[in-house]
Amino acid sequence: MLHRLPCGASPQRYAHNRTGEENADAHHKRQIMGREVVIAITKGKLHLGPWEHIFYYEFDGRRRKRVLVKIIGE
């Protein structure tokens, strides 16, 4: 069961937020959700099962992001 993390930018709640950034809860959520995924590609298509999907969650607000795609194989 996924427990709810305390949200909000309260410096009393998260010491990290005393540095001027207000995203400590986002760091905790990212640790739980993970930050990368490995997916097989078969015959040029993503090899996902019938119930599998890929989701991207952004907990840190609207910031510039980059996506790294690494292809390993023949």
N, C-alpha and C positions, 0 to 999 in steps of 0.2 A: 504494500500500500504506500502510495506517495504522500508524504506528509506535507502540509502547506508550510512554506517558509514565510517568515514575517516579511511583509513587503513594506516599502516606504523608505524614505531617505533619512530617517532619524539618526543623527550621529550617536545618540544614546543606544540605539539598537545595533549599529554597525560601526566599529572603530574606523574602518576603511573610509567611511563617508566624512570623517573629520579632515581628510586630505583635500577636500574641494570637489572630489568626484562623488556622485550620488548613485552609484550603480552596484553596491555591494550585494544586494539581493540578486541582481542579474548574474553575478559570478557564481553564486551558490546554485542557482537554477541551471546554469550551463554545465556545472559539474555533474548534476543529476542526469541531465538530458544527453550529455556527450557532445562532441564537437566534430565528429567525422563519421563517415559511413563507407563501407566497402560493398560494391555491387558488381556482380558478374555481368558481362555482356556476352550474349550468345547470338551469333549470326547477325551482329549489328544492332541488336535490341537489348534493352535492359532486361535482365533475367530476374524478374520479380514473381513471387508466388501470387496466387489469386487474391490474397488478402493483404499483400505487402504494398506499402506506399512510402514515399520519401517526403518528409516535412521539414521545413526550416522554421525555427522559432527564434524570434529576436526579442531578447529581454532587456537590451541595453539602450533602447530608444533608436531613433533614426540617425544612424551614423554611416559614413562611407564604409562599405564592406568589399571584400574581394573573395572570389571563389577560386579555389585551386583544384584542378582536375588532374589526377595523375593516372596515366594508363600504363599498366604493366602487362606485358604479354608479347605475343608474336605479331 
